[in-house]
Amino acid sequence: MANEVQMTVIEHLEELRQRLLKCLIAVAVTTTLSFAFTTQIMRILIAPAGIKPVFLRPTEMFITYFRVALLSGSILAMPVIVYQVIQFIWPGLQSSERSYVRIIVPAATLSFILGVLFTYFVLLPFSLRYLVSFGGDLVEAKWAIGEYISFVTTLLFWSGVVFETPLIVYFLARWRIVSPQFLSRNRKFAVLLIAVIAAVITPTPDPFNMGLVMIPLLLMYEAGILLAKLAYRGRS
Protein backbone atom coordinates (compact mmCIF):
# COMPACT_ATOMS: atom_id res chain seq x y z
CA MET A 1 0.00 0.00 0.00
CA ALA A 2 2.84 2.39 0.86
CA ASN A 3 4.46 1.74 -2.53
CA GLU A 4 1.16 2.46 -4.29
CA VAL A 5 0.80 5.77 -2.45
CA GLN A 6 4.42 6.63 -3.24
CA MET A 7 3.89 5.83 -6.91
CA THR A 8 0.69 7.88 -6.94
CA VAL A 9 2.53 10.90 -5.51
CA ILE A 10 5.35 10.48 -8.01
CA GLU A 11 2.88 10.20 -10.88
CA HIS A 12 1.14 13.38 -9.78
CA LEU A 13 4.44 15.23 -9.55
CA GLU A 14 5.41 13.96 -13.00
CA GLU A 15 2.08 15.11 -14.43
CA LEU A 16 2.54 18.51 -12.76
CA ARG A 17 6.02 18.79 -14.27
CA GLN A 18 4.71 17.97 -17.74
CA ARG A 19 1.86 20.46 -17.51
CA LEU A 20 4.16 23.22 -16.21
CA LEU A 21 6.50 22.47 -19.11
CA LYS A 22 3.60 22.78 -21.57
CA CYS A 23 2.66 26.14 -20.01
CA LEU A 24 6.24 27.42 -20.31
CA ILE A 25 6.43 26.27 -23.94
CA ALA A 26 3.12 28.02 -24.68
CA VAL A 27 4.37 31.26 -23.08
CA ALA A 28 7.66 31.03 -25.01
CA VAL A 29 5.84 30.53 -28.33
CA THR A 30 3.27 33.27 -27.77
CA THR A 31 5.92 35.68 -26.49
CA THR A 32 7.94 35.10 -29.64
CA LEU A 33 4.85 35.76 -31.74
CA SER A 34 4.08 38.87 -29.68
CA PHE A 35 7.27 40.56 -30.84
CA ALA A 36 5.55 41.02 -34.21
CA PHE A 37 2.98 43.43 -32.75
CA THR A 38 4.64 44.69 -29.54
CA THR A 39 5.13 48.11 -31.13
CA GLN A 40 1.38 48.41 -31.75
CA ILE A 41 0.62 47.34 -28.17
CA MET A 42 3.02 49.94 -26.79
CA ARG A 43 1.34 52.61 -28.93
CA ILE A 44 -2.01 51.59 -27.40
CA LEU A 45 -0.59 51.81 -23.87
CA ILE A 46 1.08 55.17 -24.54
CA ALA A 47 -1.95 56.74 -26.27
CA PRO A 48 -3.84 57.81 -23.08
CA ALA A 49 -0.80 59.78 -21.87
CA GLY A 50 -1.00 62.33 -24.66
CA ILE A 51 2.77 62.81 -24.54
CA LYS A 52 5.74 60.90 -25.94
CA PRO A 53 7.72 59.15 -23.19
CA VAL A 54 11.50 59.04 -23.19
CA PHE A 55 14.05 56.44 -22.14
CA LEU A 56 16.76 57.49 -19.72
CA ARG A 57 19.05 54.45 -19.77
CA PRO A 58 20.61 52.73 -22.81
CA THR A 59 18.81 49.43 -22.13
CA GLU A 60 15.53 50.85 -20.80
CA MET A 61 13.63 50.74 -24.10
CA PHE A 62 14.88 47.23 -24.91
CA ILE A 63 13.90 45.87 -21.48
CA THR A 64 10.50 47.58 -21.61
CA TYR A 65 9.89 46.23 -25.12
CA PHE A 66 10.68 42.70 -23.94
CA ARG A 67 8.45 43.07 -20.86
CA VAL A 68 5.50 44.13 -23.01
CA ALA A 69 6.11 41.18 -25.35
CA LEU A 70 6.30 38.80 -22.37
CA LEU A 71 3.13 40.25 -20.88
CA SER A 72 1.33 39.96 -24.21
CA GLY A 73 2.60 36.42 -24.64
CA SER A 74 1.43 35.45 -21.17
CA ILE A 75 -2.04 36.81 -21.92
CA LEU A 76 -2.19 34.95 -25.23
CA ALA A 77 -1.03 31.75 -23.53
CA MET A 78 -3.61 32.08 -20.75
CA PRO A 79 -6.15 29.70 -22.39
CA VAL A 80 -3.45 27.01 -22.51
CA ILE A 81 -2.40 27.73 -18.92
CA VAL A 82 -5.99 27.61 -17.64
CA TYR A 83 -6.63 24.41 -19.61
CA GLN A 84 -3.55 22.73 -18.11
CA VAL A 85 -4.53 23.77 -14.58
CA ILE A 86 -8.08 22.47 -15.04
CA GLN A 87 -6.85 19.17 -16.52
CA PHE A 88 -4.53 18.72 -13.53
CA ILE A 89 -7.19 19.27 -10.85
CA TRP A 90 -10.17 17.83 -12.79
CA PRO A 91 -9.81 14.16 -11.71
CA GLY A 92 -9.87 15.16 -8.04
CA LEU A 93 -13.01 17.30 -8.31
CA GLN A 94 -16.51 16.17 -7.44
CA SER A 95 -19.35 16.69 -9.90
CA SER A 96 -20.64 19.74 -8.01
CA GLU A 97 -17.15 21.27 -7.94
CA ARG A 98 -16.75 20.68 -11.68
CA SER A 99 -19.88 22.73 -12.30
CA TYR A 100 -18.25 25.60 -10.38
CA VAL A 101 -15.20 25.41 -12.64
CA ARG A 102 -17.39 25.64 -15.75
CA ILE A 103 -18.87 28.87 -14.36
CA ILE A 104 -15.89 30.53 -12.75
CA VAL A 105 -13.44 30.37 -15.69
CA PRO A 106 -15.52 32.32 -18.27
CA ALA A 107 -17.04 34.59 -15.61
CA ALA A 108 -13.65 35.48 -14.14
CA THR A 109 -12.25 36.13 -17.61
CA LEU A 110 -15.14 38.44 -18.51
CA SER A 111 -14.92 40.31 -15.20
CA PHE A 112 -11.20 40.86 -15.60
CA ILE A 113 -11.61 42.15 -19.17
CA LEU A 114 -14.35 44.56 -18.07
CA GLY A 115 -12.08 45.94 -15.34
CA VAL A 116 -9.23 46.47 -17.79
CA LEU A 117 -11.49 48.16 -20.34
CA PHE A 118 -13.03 50.46 -17.71
CA THR A 119 -9.61 51.58 -16.50
CA TYR A 120 -8.18 52.08 -19.99
CA PHE A 121 -11.10 54.05 -21.43
CA VAL A 122 -12.40 55.89 -18.34
CA LEU A 123 -9.98 56.07 -15.41
CA LEU A 124 -6.63 56.21 -17.18
CA PRO A 125 -7.30 59.18 -19.53
CA PHE A 126 -8.62 61.39 -16.71
CA SER A 127 -5.82 60.39 -14.34
CA LEU A 128 -3.01 60.89 -16.85
CA ARG A 129 -4.32 64.27 -17.96
CA TYR A 130 -4.36 65.37 -14.33
CA LEU A 131 -0.81 64.11 -13.75
CA VAL A 132 0.48 65.77 -16.92
CA SER A 133 -1.05 69.14 -16.04
CA PHE A 134 -0.06 69.06 -12.35
CA GLY A 135 2.82 71.48 -11.90
CA GLY A 136 2.86 72.17 -15.63
CA ASP A 137 3.58 75.84 -15.03
CA LEU A 138 6.85 74.87 -13.30
CA VAL A 139 8.17 71.85 -15.17
CA GLU A 140 7.60 69.96 -18.41
CA ALA A 141 6.33 66.38 -18.17
CA LYS A 142 8.84 63.88 -19.55
CA TRP A 143 7.97 60.38 -18.39
CA ALA A 144 10.43 57.48 -18.58
CA ILE A 145 9.00 54.73 -20.77
CA GLY A 146 9.88 51.96 -18.31
CA GLU A 147 8.16 53.57 -15.35
CA TYR A 148 5.17 54.63 -17.45
CA ILE A 149 4.53 51.15 -18.89
CA SER A 150 4.97 49.61 -15.44
CA PHE A 151 2.52 52.13 -13.97
CA VAL A 152 -0.13 51.55 -16.66
CA THR A 153 0.09 47.76 -16.75
CA THR A 154 0.00 47.53 -12.93
CA LEU A 155 -3.06 49.77 -12.80
CA LEU A 156 -4.80 47.76 -15.52
CA PHE A 157 -4.01 44.46 -13.83
CA TRP A 158 -5.26 45.41 -10.35
CA SER A 159 -8.37 47.03 -11.82
CA GLY A 160 -9.13 43.74 -13.52
CA VAL A 161 -8.62 41.90 -10.23
CA VAL A 162 -10.91 44.30 -8.36
CA PHE A 163 -13.68 43.68 -10.90
CA GLU A 164 -13.67 40.03 -9.80
CA THR A 165 -15.34 41.11 -6.52
CA PRO A 166 -18.95 40.10 -7.36
CA LEU A 167 -17.80 36.69 -8.54
CA ILE A 168 -15.77 36.15 -5.36
CA VAL A 169 -18.74 37.20 -3.23
CA TYR A 170 -20.99 34.77 -5.10
CA PHE A 171 -18.80 31.77 -4.33
CA LEU A 172 -18.22 32.88 -0.74
CA ALA A 173 -21.99 32.95 -0.34
CA ARG A 174 -22.31 29.65 -2.15
CA TRP A 175 -19.98 28.08 0.38
CA ARG A 176 -21.83 29.82 3.25
CA ILE A 177 -18.80 31.88 4.27
CA VAL A 178 -20.77 35.13 3.93
CA SER A 179 -24.50 35.82 3.67
CA PRO A 180 -26.53 38.54 1.92
CA GLN A 181 -27.70 39.73 5.33
CA PHE A 182 -24.12 40.09 6.53
CA LEU A 183 -23.17 42.08 3.43
CA SER A 184 -26.20 44.37 3.71
CA ARG A 185 -25.73 44.89 7.43
CA ASN A 186 -22.08 45.89 6.99
CA ARG A 187 -22.60 48.10 3.95
CA LYS A 188 -21.30 51.21 5.76
CA PHE A 189 -18.02 49.45 6.55
CA ALA A 190 -17.82 48.26 2.95
CA VAL A 191 -18.19 51.86 1.73
CA LEU A 192 -15.28 52.89 3.97
CA LEU A 193 -13.15 50.01 2.72
CA ILE A 194 -14.04 50.82 -0.89
CA ALA A 195 -12.99 54.43 -0.31
CA VAL A 196 -9.61 53.21 0.96
CA ILE A 197 -9.20 50.86 -2.02
CA ALA A 198 -10.17 53.63 -4.43
CA ALA A 199 -7.62 55.95 -2.83
CA VAL A 200 -4.92 53.29 -3.28
CA ILE A 201 -5.85 52.41 -6.87
CA THR A 202 -6.39 55.99 -8.02
CA PRO A 203 -3.07 57.42 -9.19
CA THR A 204 -4.18 61.01 -8.45
CA PRO A 205 -5.28 62.60 -5.15
CA ASP A 206 -8.24 64.56 -6.52
CA PRO A 207 -11.76 63.45 -5.46
CA PHE A 208 -13.07 63.34 -9.03
CA ASN A 209 -10.81 60.48 -10.11
CA MET A 210 -11.33 58.78 -6.77
CA GLY A 211 -15.08 58.97 -7.41
CA LEU A 212 -14.58 57.40 -10.83
CA VAL A 213 -13.13 54.37 -9.06
CA MET A 214 -15.56 54.32 -6.14
CA ILE A 215 -18.74 54.30 -8.23
CA PRO A 216 -18.05 51.01 -10.06
CA LEU A 217 -16.71 49.46 -6.84
CA LEU A 218 -19.93 50.37 -5.02
CA LEU A 219 -21.97 48.99 -7.91
CA MET A 220 -19.95 45.77 -7.81
CA TYR A 221 -20.56 45.47 -4.08
CA GLU A 222 -24.31 45.79 -4.64
CA ALA A 223 -24.04 43.29 -7.49
CA GLY A 224 -22.22 40.99 -5.07
CA ILE A 225 -25.15 41.21 -2.65
CA LEU A 226 -27.57 40.28 -5.43
CA LEU A 227 -25.38 37.36 -6.49
CA ALA A 228 -25.11 36.26 -2.85
CA LYS A 229 -28.92 36.13 -2.67
CA LEU A 230 -28.98 34.02 -5.84
CA ALA A 231 -26.34 31.73 -4.35
CA TYR A 232 -28.40 31.23 -1.19
CA ARG A 233 -31.53 30.50 -3.20
CA GLY A 234 -29.63 28.03 -5.31
CA ARG A 235 -28.55 26.10 -2.19
CA SER A 236 -31.91 26.27 -0.40
N, C-alpha and C positions, 0 to 999 in steps of 0.2 A: 504493500500500500504506500509506503514511504517513497519507493522508487517511482510509483505512478504519479504521486504528487509532485516529486522533483522534476519528472519529465514534463508534466503539465506546466509547471512554472517556466521551465526552459523553453518550451514550445511557445508560450505566451511572449516571453522576452524576445524570441527569434522573430515572431510575427510583428511585434512592436518595432524591432530593428528594421525589418523589411518595409514596413509602412512609413517609418520616418525617412528611410532612404528614398522611397518613392516621392514623398513630399519635398525633400531637398532637390531631387532631380527635376520635379515640376517647377519649383521656384527658380532653379538655374536656367531652365529652358525659357520660361516666361520672362525672366529678367533679361536674358539675351535678346529676346524678341522686342522687349520694351525699349531697348536702345534705339529702335527705328523711329519711335514717336515720342521719346523723352523731351525733345525740344518743344513739341506742341503742348505737352503736359505742363512744362515749366511756363510757357506763355499763358496757359489757362490759370495757373497759380499766381502768376505775377500780375495779371490783368486787374484784379480789384485794387491793387495798390495805387495805380494811376501814375507811378513814377518808375524809372528804370533803375533797378538795384545795381550795385557795384560789387566787385570782389576785391578783398583787401590783402589776400595772401595768394602766392603763385598757384597753390594747389586747391584753393577754395572752390573754384568753379568746377573743377574736375570731380572733387569729392561730392559736391552737391549734386552734380549731374548723375553720378553713380548712385547716390542715395535715392534720388527720384526714380531712377530705373529699377532699383531694388524694391522700392515701395510699390511701384506699378506692377512689377513682376509678382510680388507677394499677393496683391489684390487679384491679379489674373489667375494665380494658382490656387486661390481660396476654395473654389469648388472641388478641386482635387484633394486639398487638405481636409476639408470638411468630410468628403466622401471616405477618406482613409480613416479618419477618427470614428465615424459612424460604423464602418465595417469592423473596426477593432472592438468597439464596445457592444455591437449589436447582439452577438450570441449570448451575452450575459444579461440582456434586458428582458424584462417580462413584457407580455403583450400590451399591458396598459402603459408601460414606460415607452414602448416603441411608438405608441400613438402620440406621446408627448414630443418625441424627436421629430416626427413628421410635421408637427405644428411649429415647433420652436425654430427650426432651421430657416424656413422661408420667412417667418414672421420677424425673426431677429435680423435677417438680411434686409428686409424692407424697412424696418425701424432705423437701422443704422444708415441706410441710404438717405432716408428722409432727413435725419439729423445733419448729415453732411451737406445736403442740398440747401437746407434752411440756413446753415451757417455761411455757405459760400455766396448765396444770392441775397441774403437779408443782413445777417450780422456782420460779416466781414467787410462789405463795402462801407457801411456806416462807421465801423470801428477804425478802419484804415484811413478814411478821410479825416477823422478826428485826430488821429495820431500824426498824420502828415501836416495838418494845419497847426497843431499845438506848438507854440514857440516859433512859428514860421517867420515872425517879424525879427527874430534874433538869429536864427540859424537856418540853413537849407537842409532839407531831409535827404540824406544819402544812406540808404539801408544796405547792409552787407547781404549778399545773396544767400549765404549759408544760414545766417540767423533768420532771415525773412522766411525762407522755405521751411525751416524748422518750426518757426512760430505758426505759420499757416497750417502745416500738416498736423501739428500737435492740436491746434484748435479744432480742426475738422474731425480728427479722430475722437477726441473727448466729447465733442458735440454728438457724434454718432453714438457713442456709448451711453450718454445721458438720455438719448431718445429711446433707449431700451427699457426705460423705467416702467411703462405700463405692462410690458410683457413680463418683466421680473415680478411685478406686483401680482399679476395673474397667477403665476405658478406658485408664488408664496401663499396665496390664498387657496390655491388648489391643494396644496400640501398642509393646509390649516396652520401655517406659521403666523399669518396675519388674517384679519377679518375685515369686511367692509365697515363694520361698526367701529373697529379700532382706528381705521384710517379716517373715518368721518369725525370721530371724537377728537383726534389729534391733528385736525386740519391746521389749527393756528401754529402748532409747532412745525408742521410741514412747510408752511409759508415762510417761517423764519429760516428754516434750513435751506429752502429754495433760494431765498435772498442771499444767503451766504454762498451757495453754489454759484449763483449768477454773478456775484461779485468776484469769485475766483476765476470763472470762465471768461467773463468779459474783460477784454484787454484794455479797456479805457475806464476811467473812474466816473464818467458822467452818468447821471441817472437815466438818460434816454436809452443808451445802449444796454444798460443793466436791465431796463424794462423790456427791451427787445428779447432778452434771454429769459426773464422771469415769466413773461406771458405764456410762451409755449410750455415751460416747465410746470406752471400751474395747471394748464390744460391737460398735460400728460398725467399729472397727479389725479385730477378728476376722472380722466379716462381710466386710470388704474383702479379707482374706486368702482367704476362701472364694471370693469373686467373682473374685479374681485367678487362682485355680486353674481356675475355670470358663473364664475368658478364655483361659488358656494351652491348655486342652483344645480349646477351640473353634477355635484357630489351628493346632493340631497336625495 
